Amino acid sequence: MIVPIPEDIYAYESKSVGNLTKRQAISFGLGGAAVLGIFIPLMIYTQSSTIAAIAAFFIAMPVFLCGIIRKDGQPFEKVIRYRMEWKKRSGPRPYRAGNFYEDIQVLEQEENSNDFPKKGLQKHWDKKTKK
């Protein structure tokens, strides 16, 4: 008897609180605390629920996203960190290629000289790679 095993069995996470994983429950708890910690004082200070709600949304949304989003099995904060590191390190990569015509000229010049069989084109390549 052959029993097929689904390929996504390694992506399974046990649910601890309702239908949420521990990570999701913690991030929702922290997000809720951030909403209350921002919304109530801002509501009292500005007397505007719209401004308080917008500020609380922008403060709490990254916390909620860290608990929900997973890309290629990695949590949201790692994906963001990797992208920021890539952006910081990335830059123009110059194209470098050897000039084969110059190599042929060097080879022809060394064929005409007496020390050709000894080191030949190797001297020329050593000079080019040291740059």
VOMI-344572 format. One record per residue: residue in three letters; x, y, z of N, C-alpha, C in turn; residue number from 1. Coordinates in nm, 2 decimals, always signed. Layout:
REM residues N
R   kolro      n_x      n_y      n_z     ca_x     ca_y     ca_z      c_x      c_y      c_z   banu
R     ALA        X        Y        Z        X        Y        Z        X        Y        Z    NUM
...
REM end
This chain:
REM residues 131
R   kolro      n_x      n_y      n_z     ca_x     ca_y     ca_z      c_x      c_y      c_z   banu
R     MET    +0.08    -0.12    +0.00    +0.00    +0.00    +0.00    +0.09    +0.12    +0.00      1
R     ILE    +0.06    +0.22    -0.09    +0.14    +0.34    -0.11    +0.06    +0.46    -0.06      2
R     VAL    +0.11    +0.53    +0.03    +0.04    +0.65    +0.08    +0.11    +0.77    +0.03      3
R     PRO    +0.05    +0.86    -0.05    +0.12    +0.98    -0.09    +0.13    +1.08    +0.02      4
R     ILE    +0.24    +1.14    +0.03    +0.27    +1.25    +0.13    +0.28    +1.38    +0.06      5
R     PRO    +0.20    +1.48    +0.10    +0.20    +1.61    +0.03    +0.34    +1.67    +0.05      6
R     GLU    +0.38    +1.75    -0.05    +0.51    +1.81    -0.05    +0.52    +1.93    +0.05      7
R     ASP    +0.41    +1.99    +0.08    +0.41    +2.10    +0.17    +0.40    +2.06    +0.32      8
R     ILE    +0.43    +1.94    +0.35    +0.42    +1.89    +0.49    +0.53    +1.96    +0.58      9
R     TYR    +0.64    +2.01    +0.52    +0.74    +2.07    +0.60    +0.70    +2.22    +0.63     10
R     ALA    +0.60    +2.27    +0.56    +0.56    +2.41    +0.58    +0.45    +2.41    +0.69     11
R     TYR    +0.41    +2.30    +0.74    +0.31    +2.29    +0.84    +0.35    +2.36    +0.97     12
R     GLU    +0.27    +2.44    +1.03    +0.30    +2.50    +1.16    +0.18    +2.47    +1.25     13
R     SER    +0.21    +2.43    +1.38    +0.10    +2.39    +1.47    +0.03    +2.52    +1.51     14
R     LYS    -0.10    +2.51    +1.53    -0.18    +2.62    +1.57    -0.19    +2.62    +1.73     15
R     SER    -0.17    +2.73    +1.79    -0.17    +2.73    +1.93    -0.29    +2.81    +1.99     16
R     VAL    -0.32    +2.93    +1.93    -0.43    +3.01    +1.98    -0.53    +3.02    +1.87     17
R     GLY    -0.65    +2.95    +1.89    -0.75    +2.95    +1.79    -0.70    +2.90    +1.66     18
R     ASN    -0.70    +2.97    +1.55    -0.65    +2.93    +1.43    -0.52    +3.00    +1.39     19
R     LEU    -0.44    +3.05    +1.49    -0.32    +3.13    +1.47    -0.20    +3.05    +1.53     20
R     THR    -0.09    +3.07    +1.46    +0.04    +3.01    +1.51    +0.09    +3.10    +1.63     21
R     LYS    +0.19    +3.06    +1.70    +0.24    +3.14    +1.80    +0.30    +3.27    +1.75     22
R     ARG    +0.36    +3.26    +1.64    +0.42    +3.38    +1.58    +0.31    +3.49    +1.54     23
R     GLN    +0.20    +3.44    +1.48    +0.09    +3.52    +1.45    +0.02    +3.58    +1.57     24
R     ALA    +0.00    +3.50    +1.67    -0.06    +3.55    +1.79    +0.02    +3.66    +1.86     25
R     ILE    +0.15    +3.64    +1.87    +0.24    +3.74    +1.93    +0.24    +3.86    +1.85     26
R     SER    +0.25    +3.85    +1.72    +0.25    +3.97    +1.63    +0.12    +4.05    +1.64     27
R     PHE    +0.01    +3.98    +1.65    -0.12    +4.05    +1.66    -0.13    +4.11    +1.80     28
R     GLY    -0.08    +4.05    +1.90    -0.08    +4.11    +2.03    +0.00    +4.23    +2.04     29
R     LEU    +0.12    +4.23    +1.98    +0.21    +4.35    +1.98    +0.14    +4.46    +1.89     30
R     GLY    +0.08    +4.42    +1.78    +0.02    +4.52    +1.69    -0.10    +4.58    +1.76     31
R     GLY    -0.18    +4.50    +1.84    -0.29    +4.56    +1.91    -0.24    +4.65    +2.02     32
R     ALA    -0.14    +4.61    +2.09    -0.08    +4.70    +2.19    -0.03    +4.83    +2.13     33
R     ALA    +0.03    +4.82    +2.01    +0.08    +4.94    +1.94    -0.04    +5.03    +1.90     34
R     VAL    -0.14    +4.97    +1.85    -0.26    +5.05    +1.81    -0.32    +5.12    +1.93     35
R     LEU    -0.34    +5.05    +2.05    -0.39    +5.12    +2.17    -0.29    +5.22    +2.22     36
R     GLY    -0.17    +5.19    +2.22    -0.07    +5.28    +2.27    -0.05    +5.41    +2.19     37
R     ILE    -0.09    +5.40    +2.06    -0.08    +5.52    +1.97    -0.22    +5.59    +1.96     38
R     PHE    -0.32    +5.51    +1.94    -0.45    +5.56    +1.91    -0.51    +5.65    +2.03     39
R     ILE    -0.51    +5.59    +2.14    -0.57    +5.66    +2.26    -0.51    +5.79    +2.29     40
R     PRO    -0.37    +5.79    +2.31    -0.31    +5.92    +2.34    -0.33    +6.03    +2.23     41
R     LEU    -0.32    +5.98    +2.11    -0.33    +6.07    +1.99    -0.47    +6.12    +1.98     42
R     MET    -0.57    +6.03    +2.01    -0.71    +6.07    +2.01    -0.74    +6.18    +2.11     43
R     ILE    -0.68    +6.16    +2.23    -0.70    +6.26    +2.33    -0.63    +6.39    +2.30     44
R     TYR    -0.51    +6.38    +2.24    -0.43    +6.50    +2.21    -0.49    +6.58    +2.10     45
R     THR    -0.53    +6.51    +1.99    -0.57    +6.59    +1.87    -0.73    +6.60    +1.86     46
R     GLN    -0.80    +6.53    +1.93    -0.95    +6.53    +1.93    -1.00    +6.49    +1.79     47
R     SER    -0.92    +6.41    +1.71    -0.96    +6.37    +1.58    -0.93    +6.22    +1.57     48
R     SER    -1.04    +6.14    +1.55    -1.02    +6.00    +1.54    -0.96    +5.96    +1.41     49
R     THR    -0.98    +6.04    +1.31    -0.92    +6.01    +1.17    -0.77    +6.01    +1.18     50
R     ILE    -0.71    +6.12    +1.23    -0.57    +6.13    +1.24    -0.51    +6.02    +1.33     51
R     ALA    -0.58    +5.99    +1.44    -0.53    +5.89    +1.53    -0.54    +5.75    +1.47     52
R     ALA    -0.64    +5.72    +1.39    -0.66    +5.59    +1.32    -0.55    +5.58    +1.21     53
R     ILE    -0.52    +5.68    +1.14    -0.42    +5.67    +1.03    -0.28    +5.65    +1.09     54
R     ALA    -0.25    +5.72    +1.20    -0.12    +5.70    +1.26    -0.11    +5.56    +1.32     55
R     ALA    -0.21    +5.52    +1.39    -0.21    +5.38    +1.45    -0.20    +5.28    +1.34     56
R     PHE    -0.26    +5.30    +1.22    -0.25    +5.20    +1.11    -0.11    +5.19    +1.06     57
R     PHE    -0.04    +5.31    +1.04    +0.09    +5.31    +0.99    +0.19    +5.25    +1.09     58
R     ILE    +0.17    +5.27    +1.22    +0.26    +5.21    +1.32    +0.24    +5.06    +1.33     59
R     ALA    +0.11    +5.01    +1.33    +0.08    +4.87    +1.36    +0.09    +4.78    +1.24     60
R     MET    +0.08    +4.83    +1.12    +0.08    +4.75    +1.00    +0.21    +4.67    +0.98     61
R     PRO    +0.32    +4.73    +0.99    +0.45    +4.64    +0.98    +0.45    +4.53    +1.08     62
R     VAL    +0.40    +4.55    +1.20    +0.40    +4.45    +1.30    +0.30    +4.33    +1.26     63
R     PHE    +0.19    +4.37    +1.21    +0.09    +4.27    +1.16    +0.15    +4.19    +1.04     64
R     LEU    +0.22    +4.26    +0.95    +0.28    +4.20    +0.84    +0.39    +4.10    +0.87     65
R     CYS    +0.46    +4.13    +0.98    +0.57    +4.04    +1.02    +0.51    +3.90    +1.07     66
R     GLY    +0.39    +3.90    +1.12    +0.33    +3.78    +1.16    +0.26    +3.70    +1.05     67
R     ILE    +0.21    +3.77    +0.95    +0.13    +3.70    +0.85    +0.21    +3.66    +0.73     68
R     ILE    +0.29    +3.75    +0.67    +0.36    +3.72    +0.54    +0.48    +3.63    +0.56     69
R     ARG    +0.49    +3.53    +0.47    +0.61    +3.44    +0.46    +0.63    +3.43    +0.31     70
R     LYS    +0.76    +3.45    +0.28    +0.80    +3.44    +0.14    +0.91    +3.33    +0.13     71
R     ASP    +0.89    +3.23    +0.05    +0.98    +3.12    +0.04    +1.02    +3.06    +0.18     72
R     GLY    +0.93    +3.06    +0.27    +0.95    +3.00    +0.40    +1.02    +3.09    +0.50     73
R     GLN    +1.05    +3.22    +0.46    +1.12    +3.31    +0.55    +1.02    +3.42    +0.59     74
R     PRO    +1.03    +3.46    +0.72    +0.94    +3.56    +0.77    +0.97    +3.70    +0.70     75
R     PHE    +0.87    +3.78    +0.71    +0.87    +3.91    +0.64    +0.99    +4.00    +0.68     76
R     GLU    +1.03    +4.00    +0.81    +1.14    +4.09    +0.85    +1.27    +4.04    +0.79     77
R     LYS    +1.29    +3.91    +0.77    +1.41    +3.87    +0.71    +1.41    +3.90    +0.56     78
R     VAL    +1.30    +3.89    +0.49    +1.29    +3.93    +0.35    +1.33    +4.07    +0.33     79
R     ILE    +1.27    +4.16    +0.42    +1.30    +4.30    +0.41    +1.45    +4.33    +0.44     80
R     ARG    +1.50    +4.26    +0.54    +1.64    +4.28    +0.57    +1.73    +4.24    +0.45     81
R     TYR    +1.70    +4.13    +0.39    +1.78    +4.08    +0.28    +1.77    +4.18    +0.16     82
R     ARG    +1.65    +4.23    +0.14    +1.64    +4.33    +0.03    +1.71    +4.46    +0.06     83
R     MET    +1.71    +4.50    +0.18    +1.78    +4.62    +0.22    +1.94    +4.60    +0.20     84
R     GLU    +1.99    +4.49    +0.24    +2.13    +4.46    +0.23    +2.16    +4.45    +0.08     85
R     TRP    +2.08    +4.39    +0.00    +2.10    +4.38    -0.15    +2.10    +4.51    -0.21     86
R     LYS    +2.01    +4.60    -0.17    +2.00    +4.74    -0.22    +2.13    +4.81    -0.19     87
R     LYS    +2.18    +4.79    -0.06    +2.30    +4.86    -0.02    +2.42    +4.82    -0.09     88
R     ARG    +2.43    +4.69    -0.12    +2.55    +4.63    -0.19    +2.55    +4.64    -0.34     89
R     SER    +2.43    +4.65    -0.39    +2.42    +4.64    -0.54    +2.46    +4.77    -0.60     90
R     GLY    +2.52    +4.76    -0.71    +2.57    +4.88    -0.79    +2.60    +4.83    -0.93     91
R     PRO    +2.65    +4.92    -1.01    +2.69    +4.88    -1.14    +2.80    +4.79    -1.14     92
R     ARG    +2.79    +4.68    -1.22    +2.90    +4.58    -1.23    +2.95    +4.60    -1.37     93
R     PRO    +3.08    +4.65    -1.38    +3.13    +4.67    -1.51    +3.16    +4.54    -1.59     94
R     TYR    +3.15    +4.55    -1.71    +3.18    +4.43    -1.80    +3.33    +4.44    -1.83     95
R     ARG    +3.40    +4.33    -1.81    +3.54    +4.32    -1.83    +3.57    +4.20    -1.92     96
R     ALA    +3.64    +4.23    -2.03    +3.68    +4.12    -2.12    +3.82    +4.14    -2.17     97
R     GLY    +3.89    +4.04    -2.20    +4.03    +4.05    -2.25    +4.03    +4.09    -2.40     98
R     ASN    +4.13    +4.16    -2.43    +4.15    +4.20    -2.57    +4.23    +4.10    -2.64     99
R     PHE    +4.17    +4.01    -2.72    +4.24    +3.90    -2.78    +4.33    +3.94    -2.89    100
R     TYR    +4.30    +4.05    -2.96    +4.39    +4.10    -3.06    +4.52    +4.15    -3.01    101
R     GLU    +4.52    +4.21    -2.89    +4.64    +4.25    -2.82    +4.72    +4.12    -2.78    102
R     ASP    +4.65    +4.02    -2.74    +4.72    +3.89    -2.71    +4.79    +3.83    -2.83    103
R     ILE    +4.72    +3.84    -2.94    +4.78    +3.79    -3.07    +4.90    +3.87    -3.11    104
R     GLN    +4.90    +4.00    -3.09    +5.01    +4.08    -3.12    +5.13    +4.05    -3.03    105
R     VAL    +5.10    +4.03    -2.91    +5.21    +4.00    -2.81    +5.27    +3.86    -2.85    106
R     LEU    +5.19    +3.77    -2.89    +5.23    +3.63    -2.92    +5.32    +3.64    -3.05    107
R     GLU    +5.28    +3.72    -3.15    +5.36    +3.74    -3.27    +5.49    +3.81    -3.24    108
R     GLN    +5.49    +3.90    -3.15    +5.62    +3.97    -3.11    +5.71    +3.87    -3.04    109
R     GLU    +5.66    +3.79    -2.96    +5.74    +3.70    -2.88    +5.79    +3.58    -2.97    110
R     GLU    +5.71    +3.55    -3.07    +5.76    +3.45    -3.17    +5.88    +3.49    -3.24    111
R     ASN    +5.89    +3.62    -3.27    +6.00    +3.68    -3.34    +6.12    +3.69    -3.24    112
R     SER    +6.10    +3.70    -3.11    +6.21    +3.71    -3.02    +6.27    +3.57    -2.99    113
R     ASN    +6.38    +3.57    -2.91    +6.45    +3.45    -2.88    +6.39    +3.37    -2.76    114
R     ASP    +6.33    +3.44    -2.67    +6.28    +3.38    -2.55    +6.14    +3.33    -2.56    115
R     PHE    +6.09    +3.31    -2.68    +5.95    +3.27    -2.70    +5.91    +3.13    -2.63    116
R     PRO    +5.99    +3.03    -2.65    +5.94    +2.90    -2.59    +5.94    +2.90    -2.44    117
R     LYS    +6.01    +2.99    -2.37    +6.02    +2.99    -2.23    +5.90    +3.03    -2.16    118
R     LYS    +5.86    +3.16    -2.17    +5.74    +3.21    -2.10    +5.63    +3.26    -2.19    119
R     GLY    +5.66    +3.29    -2.31    +5.56    +3.32    -2.41    +5.45    +3.42    -2.36    120
R     LEU    +5.33    +3.38    -2.38    +5.21    +3.46    -2.35    +5.19    +3.47    -2.20    121
R     GLN    +5.25    +3.39    -2.12    +5.23    +3.39    -1.98    +5.27    +3.52    -1.91    122
R     LYS    +5.38    +3.58    -1.96    +5.42    +3.71    -1.90    +5.31    +3.82    -1.92    123
R     HIS    +5.26    +3.82    -2.04    +5.16    +3.91    -2.08    +5.03    +3.90    -1.99    124
R     TRP    +4.99    +3.77    -1.97    +4.87    +3.75    -1.89    +4.89    +3.78    -1.75    125
R     ASP    +5.01    +3.76    -1.70    +5.04    +3.79    -1.56    +5.03    +3.94    -1.54    126
R     LYS    +5.08    +4.02    -1.64    +5.07    +4.17    -1.63    +4.92    +4.21    -1.63    127
R     LYS    +4.84    +4.15    -1.71    +4.70    +4.19    -1.72    +4.62    +4.15    -1.59    128
R     THR    +4.65    +4.04    -1.53    +4.57    +4.00    -1.42    +4.61    +4.08    -1.29    129
R     LYS    +4.73    +4.14    -1.29    +4.77    +4.22    -1.17    +4.70    +4.35    -1.16    130
R     LYS    +4.64    +4.40    -1.27    +4.57    +4.53    -1.27    +4.46    +4.53    -1.17    131
REM end
